[in-house]
Amino acid sequence: MAAQVKKRMWKGFSPLTKRRWANFKANTRGYLSLWIIGVLIVFTAFAEFIANSKPLLLTYQDEVYFPVLFAYPEMEFGGIFETEADYTSPEVLELIRAGEGIIIWPLITFSYNTIDLFTVEAVPEPPSARHWLGTDDVGRDVMARIIYGFRLSIWFGMTLTFLSAMIGVFVGATQGYFGGGIDLFGQRVVEIWAGLPMLFIIMILTSLIEPSALALLLLLLLFNWMALVPVVRAEVLRTRNFDYVRAARALGQKDSIIIIRSVLPNAMVATLTYLPFLLSGSIVTLTSLDFLGFGLPSGYPSLGELLAQGKANIHAPWLGLSAFFTMVFMLTLLVFIGEAVRDAFDARRSAS
C-alpha cells in the first residue's frame, strides 16, 4: 500500500527531478539534517504551547478557559483587577484553587520574556529542575529564550534569504541577458555597493532609526541581495546564447517570457545550491548585530543577545555555552543541507 502511494506521488515528476531527489537522499547527513531542521521548525512554531507562563487550559467553577489563546481579566477568577491575570502570581493561583480549578501548564512554565521573581539563588541562576538551562541576568528562562530565539532566527533568516534571492536573481538575470551597457553599468554599481563596509553602515543606520524587526530586515536586504548576482549573471550569460533561446528570440517572444521560461530554469540550479549557505550567513549576520547591540530591540528573544550576556557574565558559563551550541547545531545542519543540495544538482553524480 505504501509503495503504491509513493509511486502515485512520484508519477507527476520528471526523471531529472527523481534523479536529483535520489542524489539528495544519497547524502545521508544532508538528508538527515533536513529532517532534523524540519522537525525543529515545526516544534518551535508552537513555542507558545511549549514554553509559556500562561496555562494551556484551566477550569474554574465548572468553566473551561484557554489562557494561552485568550486573555482573561483577574476579575474572572475572583480577583480585584481588570487587567489580564498573572498566572505566575501566588494570589491568582490561590483564587483558582479556591474555585476548585485545575491548571494544565506547558512543558516549560516560562515564556521568553517571563521574569522569575521566585528564584532560589541570585540571577543568573544556574541550571536546575525549575530552569533546565538556568536563567539570564534578569531572571528569564534560558531554555525558553533558546526555543523562541531559534524560531526567530530561522524565520528571519528564511525571509531575508527569500527576498534577497528575488532581488539578486532579477538583477543578475537582467545583467546577463541584456549584456552590453546594462551589464557594464550594473557591474560597476554592484562592485561599488559591495565594497561598502556593510556592518558599520548598518550599525550607524540602526542607531539613527527606531529599532524594529522590519527595519532591520530592510537594512540587511540592502546588502544581502548582492551575493546571488554574480552566480545568476554568469549562468544567464552562458545560457542566453543557447540555440533554443535564439530560436525563441527569433520567433518574436518577449524578453521577459524568454528569461522566465528559457533562461532562468538553468540559472536557478546554481542559485538553489547557494541558498542554504546564504541562509546560514543571514542568521550569522543577525546574531552578530544582536551581539553587538545593534540588532533587534531588547524585547525580542535573541541568540546574539544571549551570547552577549554570556560574555558579560563569565561566572555563568551556561549562558554563552547554550547560545553557542545552539548556533553551532543550527548552522551545521544548514551547511549539511547545502552540501546535499549541491550534490543533488551535480550532473556528474548518480545515486547508484
NUGU-697969 format. One record per residue (C-alpha): residue in three letters; x negated, z negated, y. Coordinates in nm, 4 decimals. Layout:
// NUGU-697969
res	u	w	v
Ala	X	Z	Y
...
// end
This chain:
// NUGU-697969
res	u	w	v
Met	0.0000	0.0000	0.0000
Ala	-0.2753	-0.0970	0.2429
Ala	-0.4652	0.2226	0.1583
Gln	-0.1578	0.4335	0.2365
Val	-0.1090	0.2609	0.5732
Lys	-0.4752	0.3138	0.6597
Lys	-0.4520	0.6798	0.5577
Arg	-0.1461	0.7289	0.7796
Met	-0.3249	0.5637	1.0734
Trp	-0.6229	0.7983	1.0464
Lys	-0.4112	1.1110	0.9963
Gly	-0.3946	1.1957	1.3671
Phe	-0.7681	1.1559	1.4301
Ser	-1.0203	1.4379	1.4175
Pro	-1.3059	1.4413	1.1638
Leu	-1.5506	1.3808	1.4515
Thr	-1.3681	1.0633	1.5567
Lys	-1.3593	0.9429	1.1959
Arg	-1.7330	1.0049	1.1604
Arg	-1.8083	0.8151	1.4827
Trp	-1.5980	0.5184	1.3712
Ala	-1.7757	0.5191	1.0343
Asn	-2.1118	0.5183	1.2138
Phe	-1.9956	0.2298	1.4307
Lys	-1.8873	0.0262	1.1271
Ala	-2.2167	0.1049	0.9568
Asn	-2.3863	-0.1022	1.2263
Thr	-2.2824	-0.4342	1.0738
Arg	-2.3900	-0.6637	1.3538
Gly	-2.2238	-0.4441	1.6166
Tyr	-1.9002	-0.4219	1.4212
Leu	-1.9006	-0.7979	1.3589
Ser	-1.9781	-0.8598	1.7282
Leu	-1.6768	-0.6506	1.8274
Trp	-1.4518	-0.8664	1.6109
Ile	-1.6018	-1.1884	1.7464
Ile	-1.5740	-1.0867	2.1114
Gly	-1.2183	-0.9613	2.0495
Val	-1.1151	-1.2917	1.8918
Leu	-1.2733	-1.4851	2.1794
Ile	-1.0942	-1.2723	2.4394
Val	-0.7595	-1.3313	2.2693
Phe	-0.8399	-1.7008	2.2205
Thr	-0.9349	-1.7593	2.5850
Ala	-0.6379	-1.5542	2.7069
Phe	-0.4262	-1.8523	2.6023
Ala	-0.6603	-2.1072	2.7593
Glu	-0.3702	-2.2882	2.9264
Phe	-0.2330	-2.3685	2.5800
Ile	-0.5730	-2.4829	2.4508
Ala	-0.7199	-2.6848	2.7377
Asn	-0.4741	-2.8300	2.9866
Ser	-0.3885	-3.1604	3.1488
Lys	-0.0193	-3.0763	3.1083
Pro	0.1568	-3.1291	2.7741
Leu	0.2694	-2.8290	2.5741
Leu	0.6029	-2.9945	2.5076
Leu	0.7656	-3.3285	2.5694
Thr	1.1032	-3.4850	2.5140
Tyr	1.2667	-3.7336	2.7493
Gln	1.6106	-3.8840	2.6948
Asp	1.7018	-3.6130	2.4406
Glu	1.5947	-3.3359	2.6807
Val	1.3141	-3.0922	2.5973
Tyr	1.0558	-2.9957	2.8621
Phe	0.7674	-2.7466	2.8682
Pro	0.5261	-2.8728	3.1360
Val	0.2634	-2.6111	3.0511
Leu	0.5069	-2.3401	3.1626
Phe	0.7232	-2.5103	3.4250
Ala	0.6683	-2.7692	3.6968
Tyr	0.8850	-3.0806	3.6837
Pro	0.9036	-3.3453	3.9580
Glu	0.8177	-3.7013	3.8730
Met	1.1768	-3.7989	3.9564
Glu	1.2840	-3.6023	3.6479
Phe	1.1252	-3.8762	3.4373
Gly	1.2471	-4.1716	3.6408
Gly	0.9697	-4.1773	3.8988
Ile	0.9933	-4.2018	4.2758
Phe	0.8017	-3.8896	4.3873
Glu	0.9498	-3.5422	4.4325
Thr	0.6142	-3.3770	4.3690
Glu	0.5100	-3.2466	4.0280
Ala	0.4467	-3.5164	3.7731
Asp	0.0858	-3.6072	3.6990
Tyr	0.0848	-3.6362	3.3206
Thr	-0.2592	-3.7979	3.3193
Ser	-0.1259	-4.0925	3.5188
Pro	-0.0590	-4.4057	3.3084
Glu	0.2532	-4.4733	3.5157
Val	0.4066	-4.1354	3.4331
Leu	0.3194	-4.1714	3.0655
Glu	0.4818	-4.5148	3.0624
Leu	0.8003	-4.3698	3.2173
Ile	0.8158	-4.1029	2.9469
Arg	0.7617	-4.3568	2.6711
Ala	1.0318	-4.5785	2.8217
Gly	1.2703	-4.2845	2.7855
Glu	1.1790	-4.2594	2.4144
Gly	0.9835	-3.9450	2.4890
Ile	0.7482	-3.7576	2.2579
Ile	0.4463	-3.5738	2.4022
Ile	0.2617	-3.2857	2.2340
Trp	-0.0740	-3.2227	2.4002
Pro	-0.3069	-2.9190	2.3819
Leu	-0.6234	-2.9362	2.1726
Ile	-0.8200	-3.0360	2.4852
Thr	-0.6262	-3.2583	2.7231
Phe	-0.8135	-3.1426	3.0342
Ser	-0.7949	-2.8247	3.2393
Tyr	-1.0971	-2.6697	3.4119
Asn	-1.0162	-2.8489	3.7391
Thr	-0.8933	-3.1812	3.5972
Ile	-1.0992	-3.4747	3.7197
Asp	-1.1069	-3.7549	3.4659
Leu	-1.0615	-4.0794	3.6595
Phe	-1.0986	-4.2942	3.3489
Thr	-1.4468	-4.2068	3.2261
Val	-1.6284	-4.4815	3.0388
Glu	-1.9708	-4.4046	3.1868
Ala	-2.0877	-4.2705	3.5195
Val	-2.0497	-3.8966	3.5696
Pro	-2.1845	-3.6688	3.4471
Glu	-2.0708	-3.8369	3.1278
Pro	-2.2467	-3.7381	2.8010
Pro	-2.0581	-3.5726	2.5138
Ser	-1.8096	-3.7947	2.3348
Ala	-1.4874	-3.7778	2.1361
Arg	-1.2972	-3.7640	2.4670
His	-1.5180	-3.4928	2.6201
Trp	-1.6756	-3.2791	2.3479
Leu	-1.9439	-3.1353	2.5769
Gly	-1.9416	-3.4129	2.8323
Thr	-1.8329	-3.3895	3.1957
Asp	-1.9891	-3.2385	3.5056
Asp	-2.0974	-3.4335	3.8124
Val	-1.7410	-3.4737	3.9410
Gly	-1.5801	-3.5688	3.6090
Arg	-1.4436	-3.2325	3.4907
Asp	-1.4483	-3.1499	3.1204
Val	-1.7333	-2.9084	3.0403
Met	-1.5645	-2.7606	2.7312
Ala	-1.2537	-2.6721	2.9309
Arg	-1.4642	-2.5149	3.2052
Ile	-1.6529	-2.3053	2.9498
Ile	-1.3294	-2.1754	2.7946
Tyr	-1.1861	-2.0796	3.1331
Gly	-1.5261	-1.9609	3.2574
Phe	-1.5689	-1.7297	2.9590
Arg	-1.2282	-1.5748	3.0289
Leu	-1.3048	-1.5331	3.3973
Ser	-1.6483	-1.3804	3.3346
Ile	-1.5360	-1.1323	3.0703
Trp	-1.2278	-1.0131	3.2591
Phe	-1.4109	-0.9964	3.5925
Gly	-1.6889	-0.8003	3.4229
Met	-1.4489	-0.5605	3.2487
Thr	-1.2570	-0.4961	3.5716
Leu	-1.5792	-0.4327	3.7640
Thr	-1.7125	-0.2087	3.4869
Phe	-1.3908	-0.0048	3.4685
Leu	-1.3747	0.0536	3.8444
Ser	-1.7477	0.1283	3.8615
Ala	-1.7134	0.3784	3.5775
Met	-1.4251	0.5540	3.7540
Ile	-1.6244	0.5972	4.0763
Gly	-1.9549	0.6739	3.9039
Val	-1.8025	0.9384	3.6765
Phe	-1.6243	1.1017	3.9713
Val	-1.9361	1.1143	4.1891
Gly	-2.1670	1.2231	3.9060
Ala	-1.9258	1.4928	3.7843
Thr	-1.8785	1.6277	4.1367
Gln	-2.2535	1.6472	4.1986
Gly	-2.3335	1.8001	3.8620
Tyr	-2.0532	2.0567	3.8565
Phe	-2.0822	2.1980	4.2073
Gly	-2.4583	2.1527	4.2469
Gly	-2.6294	2.3082	4.5479
Gly	-2.5879	2.1326	4.8808
Ile	-2.3284	1.8884	4.7453
Asp	-2.5670	1.7729	4.4735
Leu	-2.8624	1.7549	4.7128
Phe	-2.6717	1.5541	4.9734
Gly	-2.5143	1.3289	4.7091
Gln	-2.8505	1.2509	4.5515
Arg	-3.0022	1.1527	4.8861
Val	-2.7088	0.9207	4.9569
Val	-2.7330	0.7626	4.6116
Glu	-3.1107	0.7165	4.6415
Ile	-3.0825	0.5525	4.9849
Trp	-2.7914	0.3325	4.8734
Ala	-2.9697	0.2342	4.5520
Gly	-3.2801	0.1382	4.7492
Leu	-3.0957	-0.1300	4.9448
Pro	-3.1511	-0.4916	4.8333
Met	-2.8123	-0.5404	4.6694
Leu	-2.8386	-0.9126	4.6033
Phe	-2.9441	-1.0016	4.9577
Ile	-2.6765	-0.7823	5.1171
Ile	-2.4042	-0.9373	4.9008
Met	-2.5313	-1.2857	4.9857
Ile	-2.5150	-1.2045	5.3574
Leu	-2.1675	-1.0478	5.3354
Thr	-2.0218	-1.3300	5.1263
Ser	-2.1400	-1.5786	5.3879
Leu	-1.9565	-1.3830	5.6605
Ile	-1.6185	-1.3366	5.4927
Glu	-1.3724	-1.5734	5.3323
Pro	-1.4780	-1.6034	4.9666
Ser	-1.2337	-1.4882	4.7015
Ala	-1.2438	-1.3173	4.3629
Leu	-1.1075	-0.9901	4.5062
Ala	-1.3573	-0.9861	4.7934
Leu	-1.6484	-1.0470	4.5553
Leu	-1.5208	-0.7754	4.3208
Leu	-1.5098	-0.5202	4.6042
Leu	-1.8553	-0.6195	4.7297
Leu	-2.0097	-0.5785	4.3839
Leu	-1.8245	-0.2493	4.3425
Leu	-2.0078	-0.1129	4.6483
Phe	-2.3302	-0.1086	4.4464
Asn	-2.2330	-0.1203	4.0794
Trp	-2.0934	0.2348	4.0597
Met	-2.4352	0.3956	4.1042
Ala	-2.5523	0.3045	3.7547
Leu	-2.3478	0.5817	3.5899
Val	-2.4078	0.8592	3.8450
Pro	-2.7445	0.9845	3.7045
Val	-2.6136	0.9804	3.3468
Val	-2.2932	1.1734	3.4219
Arg	-2.4670	1.4108	3.6630
Ala	-2.7307	1.5082	3.4038
Glu	-2.4668	1.5714	3.1357
Val	-2.2476	1.7782	3.3683
Leu	-2.5466	1.9836	3.4904
Arg	-2.6146	2.0708	3.1262
Thr	-2.2525	2.1358	3.0334
Arg	-2.1440	2.3463	3.3308
Asn	-2.3425	2.6468	3.2033
Phe	-2.1850	2.6485	2.8582
Asp	-2.0003	2.9668	2.7636
Tyr	-1.6558	2.8061	2.7402
Val	-1.6962	2.6600	3.0901
Arg	-1.7963	3.0001	3.2301
Ala	-1.5029	3.1591	3.0498
Ala	-1.2596	2.9064	3.1985
Arg	-1.4035	2.9712	3.5448
Ala	-1.3731	3.3484	3.4928
Leu	-1.0087	3.3086	3.3939
Gly	-0.9404	3.1503	3.7314
Gln	-0.8804	2.7919	3.6264
Lys	-0.9074	2.5296	3.8967
Asp	-1.2338	2.3402	3.9185
Ser	-1.0583	2.0070	3.8759
Ile	-0.8966	2.1232	3.5497
Ile	-1.2264	2.2604	3.4195
Ile	-1.4033	1.9334	3.4962
Ile	-1.1360	1.7196	3.3282
Arg	-1.0721	1.9376	3.0226
Ser	-1.4017	2.1127	2.9548
Val	-1.6867	1.9216	3.1181
Leu	-1.6058	1.5509	3.1149
Pro	-1.5401	1.5191	2.7376
Asn	-1.9082	1.5982	2.6802
Ala	-2.0291	1.3823	2.9668
Met	-1.8220	1.0838	2.8509
Val	-2.0300	1.0476	2.5346
Ala	-2.3301	0.9217	2.7320
Thr	-2.1017	0.7201	2.9604
Leu	-1.9314	0.5320	2.6772
Thr	-2.2645	0.4346	2.5220
Tyr	-2.3707	0.2873	2.8553
Leu	-2.0546	0.0844	2.9284
Pro	-2.1295	-0.2277	2.7140
Phe	-2.4667	-0.2656	2.8871
Leu	-2.3037	-0.2145	3.2270
Leu	-2.0524	-0.4851	3.1360
Ser	-2.3258	-0.7319	3.0455
Gly	-2.5036	-0.6508	3.3734
Ser	-2.1839	-0.7185	3.5691
Ile	-2.1450	-1.0591	3.4041
Val	-2.5088	-1.1469	3.4773
Thr	-2.4673	-1.0472	3.8436
Leu	-2.1556	-1.2630	3.8799
Thr	-2.3284	-1.5584	3.7138
Ser	-2.6368	-1.5169	3.9331
Leu	-2.4331	-1.5182	4.2545
Asp	-2.2372	-1.8233	4.1382
Phe	-2.5628	-1.9982	4.0505
Leu	-2.6995	-1.9305	4.3998
Gly	-2.3749	-2.0458	4.5623
Phe	-2.2741	-1.7034	4.6985
Gly	-2.0209	-1.6101	4.4323
Leu	-1.6712	-1.7305	4.3577
Pro	-1.5205	-2.0218	4.5546
Ser	-1.5710	-2.3713	4.4156
Gly	-1.2167	-2.3858	4.2759
Tyr	-1.2934	-2.1244	4.0093
Pro	-1.4334	-2.2110	3.6645
Ser	-1.7761	-2.0520	3.6806
Leu	-2.0585	-2.0436	3.4294
Gly	-2.3055	-1.9879	3.7125
Glu	-2.1826	-2.2980	3.8926
Leu	-2.2217	-2.4940	3.5691
Leu	-2.5811	-2.3698	3.5417
Ala	-2.6420	-2.4837	3.8992
Gln	-2.5071	-2.8279	3.8095
Gly	-2.7440	-2.8377	3.5130
Lys	-3.0347	-2.7594	3.7473
Ala	-2.9259	-3.0328	3.9892
Asn	-2.8732	-3.2882	3.7083
Ile	-3.1801	-3.2663	3.4860
His	-3.0849	-3.6020	3.3351
Ala	-2.7664	-3.4385	3.1983
Pro	-2.9028	-3.1562	2.9785
Trp	-2.5633	-3.0815	2.8235
Leu	-2.4538	-2.9115	3.1480
Gly	-2.7244	-2.6463	3.1626
Leu	-2.7509	-2.6026	2.7863
Ser	-2.3754	-2.5492	2.7417
Ala	-2.3616	-2.2748	3.0056
Phe	-2.6928	-2.1240	2.8906
Phe	-2.5939	-2.0864	2.5254
Thr	-2.2503	-1.9546	2.6266
Met	-2.4149	-1.6820	2.8358
Val	-2.6686	-1.6006	2.5644
Phe	-2.3980	-1.5754	2.2992
Met	-2.1728	-1.3574	2.5165
Leu	-2.4476	-1.1183	2.6278
Thr	-2.5918	-1.0914	2.2759
Leu	-2.2539	-0.9838	2.1403
Leu	-2.2178	-0.7217	2.4156
Val	-2.5681	-0.5832	2.3522
Phe	-2.4985	-0.5563	1.9784
Ile	-2.1720	-0.3736	2.0539
Gly	-2.3600	-0.1400	2.2876
Glu	-2.6119	-0.0586	2.0157
Ala	-2.3298	0.0151	1.7705
Val	-2.1545	0.2426	2.0214
Arg	-2.4826	0.4255	2.0799
Asp	-2.5203	0.4799	1.7043
Ala	-2.1590	0.5957	1.6781
Phe	-2.2119	0.8778	1.9271
Asp	-2.5539	0.9794	1.7917
Ala	-2.5007	1.3189	1.6302
Arg	-2.8120	1.2717	1.4128
Arg	-2.6706	0.9642	1.2399
Ser	-2.4437	0.9551	0.9375
Ala	-2.2574	0.6582	0.7951
Ser	-2.3670	0.7543	0.4474
// end
